[in-house]
Amino acid sequence: MAKNLLTVTDRVDTFVTRYNQLAELVGDLASLQTSVDSDIVGSINQVFNLVNQDSDFRSKFSLTFTGGDGAASYDSDTGIFSITGPSAAEARAHISVTDAGGDGSAAYNSSTGVITYTGPSASEARAHISVTDAGGDGSAAYNSSTGVITYTGPSASEVRAHINLVDAGGDGSLAYDSALGKLTYTGPSAAEARAHISVTDAGGDGSLAYNSSTGVITYTGPTLTEARAHVSAQNSGSGYGSLAYNSSNGVFTFTKVTDANIRARVTATDAGGDGSFAYDSGTGVFTYTGPSAAEARAHISVTDAGGDGALAYNASTGVITYTGPSASEVRAHLSGSAGINYNSTTGAITIDSAETRALFSAGEGIDISSGSISGEDATTSNKGIASFSSTNFTVSSGAVSIKADGVSSTELKDLSTLLIKNASGTTLKTFHAAGS
């Protein structure tokens, strides 16, 4: 049975028809004889289970093989039907081939099942071909032994015999020689050609004539009078200047445009705004007067954005006035700290001696008293101000050095050797104690 498929493009009435057809094919579920009758699949599965499980059900089937090719049997224990198709020999036994005569041959081998066809031989094929020469020029012949068709075309005399030429008259001549197959054409003579030419002078300027005896066409161009008669000058009726034409001598006369004509066509419009613009049509002069001082000043303004000082603008004089910050405005930006006092009213800056002295403190070798800084004398336990004996040392620009032999051995006590070094550690002098 062919499948009836629905597509998304089918109409609703088509769907209804297909659905009704399906309902008729399925039938009424209430008519099922199986215990399962709510759906078709459940009923089919119940029958399937009965076939596979109920031996009594399988015993109700039987198969009888009535003969012929192949074999068929049924096993009631398993419920399996077995069918064996015909053998190759049985199939070949039903085939036969009959050679009905004519060219070639056909044969059949029932043992192998092979059908053999042998096509017609060359002589059989050639025997079906014939050629008839129906007459006329040339010839045609056929050799049935070789199968060759031979055609011989018409001879030259046969071809020339079919050609004829008639000279229908008129200029020149045309003739044909059938013995040679030659066409001869003689063109028209000069007199014949000239007889076909004529010239008609249709009037107008100049003239045109033709001489049939010589074949000469003569054209005489228009005279000056004829040429001038076709020329004219016309003023357009508006604008300046004028144009005139004399047909007797062919002269054009142009009267040029005057300055006054040109200036009269020009105008100037002052569109307003600063300054002025004017035009004098009598002289052709354009006059532009730039904006006045008052007009220029009217486009300027000044805005004082605040802060110290002041900025103002006088539109009557055009003067921009800047006034710098006042003394009080400047003083308002200053303040004092850390020993410095500042009076923003007077702008006076003073030093607070007490706060200033508090910023300093005394140390080893330095004393501070009532703001006075002084140095302490050096001792064996305190750094401070020391003096050097002029007998032993020299001092120059703050540099201290030992005089030559400035320290004798008698001045050294309980020392065997004394080394005098500079700040970089270089030994300047070595002293040895007496007896060392």
KOLFI-415579 format. One line per 3 residues: number of its first residue (from 1); their letters; for each residue x negated, y negated, z of C-alpha. Coordinates in nm, 3 decimals, padded with zeros to 5 digits. Each point is the difference from the previous one (the first is absolute). Example, Ala and Ser with C-alpha at 12.3 -4.5 7.8 and 13.67 -1.06 7.14 Angstrom:
! KOLFI-415579
1) AS) -01.230:00.450:00.780; -00.137:-00.344:-00.066 $
END
This chain:
! KOLFI-415579
1) MAK) 00.000:00.000:00.000; -00.137:-00.346:-00.089; -00.077:-00.237:00.289 $
4) NLL) 00.217:-00.309:00.041; -00.225:-00.271:00.144; 00.099:-00.347:00.122 $
7) TVT) -00.216:-00.313:-00.046; 00.008:-00.335:00.180; 00.135:-00.165:-00.314 $
10) DRV) 00.310:00.228:-00.022; 00.337:-00.164:00.058; 00.221:00.080:00.299 $
13) DTF) 00.256:00.185:-00.214; -00.280:00.225:-00.133; -00.107:00.077:00.358 $
16) VTR) 00.359:00.088:00.097; 00.036:00.233:-00.302; -00.330:00.180:00.078 $
19) YNQ) 00.092:00.033:00.367; 00.339:00.157:-00.086; -00.170:00.243:-00.240 $
22) LAE) -00.242:00.103:00.276; 00.288:00.051:00.244; 00.175:00.230:-00.251 $
25) LVG) -00.320:00.204:-00.056; -00.060:00.042:00.376; 00.359:00.093:00.073 $
28) DLA) 00.187:00.001:00.332; -00.218:00.091:00.302; 00.312:00.142:00.168 $
31) SLQ) 00.010:00.273:-00.268; -00.341:00.148:00.105; 00.035:00.362:00.127 $
34) TSV) -00.314:-00.027:00.218; 00.016:-00.073:00.371; -00.198:-00.315:-00.073 $
37) DSD) 00.235:-00.225:-00.200; -00.104:-00.352:00.108; -00.260:-00.040:-00.279 $
40) IVG) -00.108:00.187:-00.315; -00.368:00.040:00.103; 00.098:00.170:00.327 $
43) SIN) 00.231:00.240:-00.186; -00.271:00.087:-00.258; -00.254:00.063:00.278 $
46) QVF) 00.249:00.237:00.172; 00.038:00.200:-00.323; -00.380:00.007:-00.040 $
49) NLV) -00.045:00.138:00.352; 00.263:00.266:-00.065; -00.183:00.111:-00.319 $
52) NQD) -00.337:00.028:00.181; 00.123:00.158:00.322; 00.311:00.206:-00.076 $
55) SDF) -00.088:00.336:-00.160; 00.368:00.076:-00.036; 00.031:-00.315:-00.212 $
58) RSK) -00.292:00.116:-00.229; 00.161:00.343:-00.041; 00.295:-00.164:-00.171 $
61) FSL) -00.219:-00.078:-00.305; -00.114:00.247:-00.273; -00.171:-00.027:-00.342 $
64) TFT) 00.042:00.229:-00.301; -00.259:-00.012:-00.283; 00.181:00.087:-00.326 $
67) GGD) -00.316:00.053:-00.206; -00.179:-00.204:-00.268; -00.335:-00.176:00.032 $
70) GAA) -00.147:-00.068:00.346; 00.142:00.130:00.333; 00.220:-00.121:00.295 $
73) SYD) 00.049:00.139:00.355; 00.138:-00.096:00.345; -00.128:00.097:00.349 $
76) SDT) 00.296:-00.005:00.242; -00.237:00.025:00.299; -00.174:-00.327:-00.081 $
79) GIF) 00.268:-00.162:-00.216; -00.259:-00.062:-00.277; 00.094:00.015:-00.372 $
82) SIT) -00.294:00.094:-00.227; 00.004:-00.071:-00.374; -00.284:00.106:-00.233 $
85) GPS) -00.001:-00.168:-00.343; -00.052:00.191:-00.329; -00.354:00.120:-00.082 $
88) AAE) -00.201:-00.140:-00.294; 00.068:00.315:-00.204; 00.375:-00.025:00.067 $
91) ARA) -00.001:-00.366:-00.106; -00.203:00.071:-00.320; 00.240:00.284:-00.092 $
94) HIS) 00.276:-00.262:-00.050; -00.203:-00.197:-00.261; -00.028:00.076:-00.375 $
97) VTD) -00.117:-00.192:-00.311; 00.133:00.047:-00.356; -00.205:-00.119:-00.302 $
100) AGG) 00.271:-00.118:-00.245; -00.247:-00.016:-00.295; -00.137:-00.300:-00.188 $
103) DGS) -00.349:-00.144:00.037; -00.210:00.097:00.302; 00.099:00.272:00.253 $
106) AAY) 00.133:00.043:00.361; -00.052:00.302:00.232; 00.058:00.094:00.368 $
109) NSS) -00.195:00.244:00.224; 00.238:00.126:00.273; -00.293:00.153:00.195 $
112) TGV) -00.179:-00.330:00.043; 00.294:-00.241:-00.054; -00.203:-00.192:-00.268 $
115) ITY) 00.187:-00.158:-00.297; -00.234:-00.050:-00.299; 00.080:-00.244:-00.281 $
118) TGP) -00.222:-00.013:-00.312; 00.055:-00.310:-00.218; 00.031:00.013:-00.382 $
121) SAS) -00.317:00.060:-00.200; -00.149:-00.265:-00.234; 00.136:00.180:-00.307 $
124) EAR) 00.351:00.021:00.156; -00.010:-00.376:00.072; -00.126:-00.089:-00.352 $
127) AHI) 00.273:00.216:-00.153; 00.261:-00.245:00.134; -00.157:-00.303:-00.177 $
130) SVT) 00.052:-00.103:-00.364; -00.061:-00.317:-00.210; 00.204:-00.111:-00.305 $
133) DAG) -00.143:-00.255:-00.251; 00.308:-00.201:-00.103; -00.182:-00.163:-00.293 $
136) GDG) -00.108:-00.359:-00.051; -00.354:-00.134:00.024; -00.264:00.214:00.171 $
139) SAA) 00.055:00.361:00.115; 00.058:00.211:00.317; -00.082:00.374:00.053 $
142) YNS) -00.012:00.254:00.287; -00.222:00.309:00.044; 00.187:00.249:00.227 $
145) STG) -00.314:00.213:00.036; -00.205:-00.284:00.155; 00.285:-00.225:00.120 $
148) VIT) -00.155:-00.301:-00.185; 00.231:-00.270:-00.147; -00.169:-00.192:-00.282 $
151) YTG) 00.122:-00.341:-00.120; -00.153:-00.170:-00.305; 00.087:-00.371:-00.032 $
154) PSA) 00.112:-00.166:-00.329; -00.264:-00.078:-00.262; -00.095:-00.358:-00.095 $
157) SEV) 00.198:00.021:-00.323; 00.308:00.123:00.191; -00.025:-00.294:00.242 $
160) RAH) -00.051:-00.257:-00.282; 00.301:00.145:-00.185; 00.226:-00.116:00.286 $
163) INL) -00.115:-00.365:-00.020; 00.170:-00.257:-00.224; -00.031:-00.381:-00.013 $
166) VDA) 00.245:-00.255:-00.145; -00.105:-00.366:-00.058; 00.319:-00.191:00.087 $
169) GGD) -00.119:-00.316:-00.174; -00.093:-00.338:00.145; -00.349:-00.145:00.022 $
172) GSL) -00.298:00.235:-00.047; 00.027:00.366:-00.103; -00.014:00.354:00.151 $
175) AYD) -00.085:00.328:-00.188; -00.071:00.368:00.087; -00.218:00.263:-00.183 $
178) SAL) 00.140:00.349:00.094; -00.299:00.173:-00.157; -00.243:-00.182:00.231 $
181) GKL) 00.241:-00.081:00.286; -00.107:-00.368:-00.029; 00.219:-00.303:00.093 $
184) TYT) -00.092:-00.328:-00.171; 00.133:-00.337:00.129; -00.068:-00.326:-00.182 $
187) GPS) 00.082:-00.311:00.207; 00.198:-00.302:-00.137; -00.183:-00.250:-00.221 $
190) AAE) -00.072:-00.358:00.118; 00.284:-00.133:-00.221; 00.243:00.256:00.150 $
193) ARA) -00.104:-00.099:00.354; 00.030:-00.376:-00.069; 00.343:00.052:-00.153 $
196) HIS) 00.132:00.109:00.342; -00.114:-00.320:00.178; 00.194:-00.326:00.015 $
199) VTD) -00.017:-00.312:00.219; 00.292:-00.225:00.098; -00.064:-00.353:00.127 $
202) AGG) 00.278:-00.048:00.258; -00.053:-00.376:00.020; -00.146:-00.208:00.280 $
205) DGS) -00.342:-00.163:00.008; -00.268:00.118:-00.248; 00.063:00.247:-00.284 $
208) LAY) -00.051:00.370:-00.086; -00.028:00.147:-00.358; -00.094:00.335:-00.165 $
211) NSS) -00.154:00.076:-00.347; 00.106:00.355:-00.104; -00.255:00.002:-00.285 $
214) TGV) -00.298:-00.054:00.232; 00.154:00.118:00.327; -00.106:-00.326:00.173 $
217) ITY) 00.219:-00.146:00.282; -00.059:-00.372:00.048; 00.094:-00.186:00.321 $
220) TGP) -00.022:-00.380:00.018; 00.014:-00.136:00.357; 00.225:-00.291:00.116 $
223) TLT) -00.103:-00.358:-00.079; -00.089:-00.251:00.275; 00.337:-00.165:-00.040 $
226) EAR) 00.178:00.337:00.044; -00.211:00.083:00.308; 00.060:-00.340:00.165 $
229) AHV) 00.373:00.029:-00.058; 00.008:00.295:00.247; -00.168:-00.191:00.288 $
232) SAQ) 00.174:-00.236:00.243; -00.060:-00.152:00.345; 00.261:-00.029:00.272 $
235) NSG) -00.007:-00.180:00.335; 00.167:00.189:00.282; 00.188:-00.312:00.109 $
238) SGY) -00.144:-00.006:00.356; -00.342:-00.082:00.142; -00.252:-00.258:-00.115 $
241) GSL) -00.190:-00.050:-00.328; 00.133:00.068:-00.350; -00.080:00.219:-00.304 $
244) AYN) 00.077:-00.090:-00.367; -00.066:00.166:-00.339; -00.036:-00.149:-00.354 $
247) SSN) 00.106:00.267:-00.257; -00.146:-00.210:-00.285; -00.360:00.030:00.121 $
250) GVF) 00.034:00.276:00.262; -00.128:-00.221:00.287; 00.113:00.054:00.366 $
253) TFT) -00.010:-00.307:00.225; -00.001:00.036:00.383; 00.047:-00.300:00.226 $
256) KVT) -00.169:00.085:00.329; 00.147:-00.035:00.350; -00.084:-00.324:00.187 $
259) DAN) -00.131:-00.029:00.358; 00.326:-00.161:00.104; 00.193:00.301:-00.142 $
262) IRA) -00.207:00.242:00.208; 00.010:-00.207:00.322; 00.377:-00.030:-00.027 $
265) RVT) 00.029:00.381:00.021; -00.186:00.017:00.332; 00.151:-00.061:00.346 $
268) ATD) -00.119:00.039:00.358; 00.214:00.081:00.306; -00.107:-00.077:00.357 $
271) AGG) 00.144:00.293:00.199; -00.043:-00.181:00.332; -00.235:00.062:00.292 $
274) DGS) -00.311:-00.202:00.088; -00.153:-00.230:-00.264; 00.168:-00.087:-00.333 $
277) FAY) -00.017:00.105:-00.367; 00.107:-00.222:-00.297; -00.029:-00.020:-00.381 $
280) DSG) -00.010:-00.309:-00.229; 00.144:00.102:-00.341; -00.125:-00.329:-00.149 $
283) TGV) -00.366:00.081:00.074; 00.019:00.377:00.049; -00.173:-00.037:00.341 $
286) FTY) 00.082:00.233:00.294; -00.052:-00.161:00.341; -00.037:00.204:00.318 $
289) TGP) -00.022:-00.180:00.335; -00.122:00.222:00.281; 00.170:00.014:00.342 $
292) SAA) -00.032:-00.309:00.223; -00.186:00.006:00.331; 00.331:00.006:00.185 $
295) EAR) 00.122:00.299:-00.211; -00.323:00.189:00.065; 00.007:-00.077:00.376 $
298) AHI) 00.363:00.121:00.017; -00.116:00.356:-00.085; -00.247:00.017:00.293 $
301) SVT) 00.086:00.088:00.361; -00.200:00.095:00.311; 00.114:00.227:00.284 $
304) DAG) -00.169:-00.015:00.343; 00.008:00.365:00.116; -00.083:-00.095:00.362 $
307) GDG) -00.316:00.047:00.209; -00.256:-00.267:00.093; -00.013:-00.324:-00.199 $
310) ALA) 00.266:-00.114:-00.248; 00.054:-00.012:-00.382; 00.242:-00.246:-00.171 $
313) YNA) 00.081:-00.125:-00.353; 00.131:-00.343:-00.112; 00.200:00.050:-00.323 $
316) STG) 00.003:-00.377:-00.058; -00.381:-00.037:-00.005; -00.097:00.359:-00.080 $
319) VIT) -00.238:00.006:00.302; -00.051:00.326:00.194; -00.110:-00.078:00.358 $
322) YTG) -00.174:00.253:00.224; -00.046:-00.086:00.366; -00.250:00.224:00.179 $
325) PSA) 00.072:00.157:00.341; 00.012:-00.240:00.296; -00.247:00.019:00.292 $
328) SEV) 00.263:00.167:00.218; 00.070:00.263:-00.274; -00.372:00.077:-00.026 $
331) RAH) -00.046:00.015:00.381; 00.296:00.241:00.023; -00.204:00.263:-00.188 $
334) LSG) -00.294:-00.005:00.257; -00.035:00.164:00.345; -00.278:00.061:00.258 $
337) SAG) -00.123:00.308:00.194; -00.300:00.153:00.186; -00.147:-00.312:00.158 $
340) INY) 00.136:-00.249:-00.258; 00.297:-00.222:00.085; 00.214:-00.158:-00.273 $
343) NST) 00.257:-00.283:00.032; 00.247:00.031:-00.294; 00.140:-00.347:00.080 $
346) TGA) -00.332:-00.187:-00.032; -00.200:00.259:-00.192; -00.281:-00.021:00.262 $
349) ITI) -00.221:00.313:00.043; -00.182:00.034:00.339; -00.215:00.271:00.159 $
352) DSA) 00.115:00.160:00.327; -00.334:00.026:00.184; 00.135:00.241:00.257 $
355) ETR) 00.130:00.241:-00.265; -00.318:-00.044:-00.203; -00.227:00.077:00.298 $
358) ALF) 00.214:00.305:00.075; -00.102:00.138:-00.338; -00.366:00.024:00.118 $
361) SAG) -00.155:00.215:00.279; -00.349:00.014:00.155; -00.237:00.294:-00.040 $
364) EGI) -00.348:00.117:00.096; -00.236:-00.299:-00.035; 00.288:-00.246:-00.078 $
367) DIS) 00.201:-00.210:00.252; 00.320:-00.202:-00.067; 00.107:-00.266:00.247 $
370) SGS) 00.277:-00.259:-00.065; -00.037:00.057:-00.373; -00.378:-00.040:00.011 $
373) ISG) -00.206:00.291:-00.134; -00.354:00.051:00.141; -00.268:00.270:-00.003 $
376) EDA) -00.131:00.187:00.307; -00.368:00.045:00.075; -00.119:00.349:-00.074 $
379) TTS) -00.093:00.235:00.285; -00.125:00.356:00.013; 00.366:00.111:00.028 $
382) NKG) 00.181:-00.267:-00.205; -00.042:-00.110:-00.359; -00.027:-00.373:-00.045 $
385) IAS) -00.226:-00.293:-00.087; -00.373:00.080:00.032; -00.319:-00.199:-00.054 $
388) FSS) -00.336:00.124:-00.122; -00.344:-00.089:00.137; -00.185:-00.218:-00.244 $
391) TNF) -00.315:00.175:00.114; 00.112:00.335:-00.132; 00.265:-00.075:-00.268 $
394) TVS) 00.082:-00.241:-00.276; 00.357:-00.095:-00.102; 00.083:-00.144:-00.343 $
397) SGA) 00.353:-00.049:-00.133; 00.125:00.246:00.258; -00.257:00.271:-00.091 $
400) VSI) -00.217:00.121:00.293; -00.347:00.147:-00.064; -00.298:00.091:00.223 $
403) KAD) -00.300:-00.217:-00.035; -00.329:00.160:-00.100; -00.137:00.142:00.324 $
406) GVS) 00.300:-00.153:00.166; 00.033:00.300:00.232; -00.321:00.128:00.163 $
409) STE) -00.057:00.336:00.158; -00.005:-00.160:00.340; 00.363:-00.098:-00.052 $
412) LKD) 00.100:00.359:-00.062; 00.067:00.202:00.317; 00.004:00.376:00.029 $
415) LST) 00.017:00.037:-00.377; -00.256:00.182:-00.205; 00.145:-00.117:-00.338 $
418) LLI) 00.246:-00.281:-00.096; 00.161:-00.019:-00.346; 00.147:-00.331:-00.120 $
421) KNA) 00.257:00.058:-00.285; 00.217:-00.232:-00.206; 00.376:00.036:-00.052 $
424) SGT) -00.046:00.250:-00.285; -00.212:00.225:00.225; -00.339:-00.077:-00.158 $
427) TLK) -00.288:-00.002:00.252; -00.153:-00.347:00.020; -00.257:00.047:00.277 $
430) TFH) -00.138:00.283:00.210; -00.149:-00.059:00.344; -00.203:00.248:00.203 $
433) AAG) -00.041:-00.022:00.376; -00.349:-00.035:00.147; -00.181:00.327:00.017 $
436) S) 00.234:00.172:-00.241 $
END
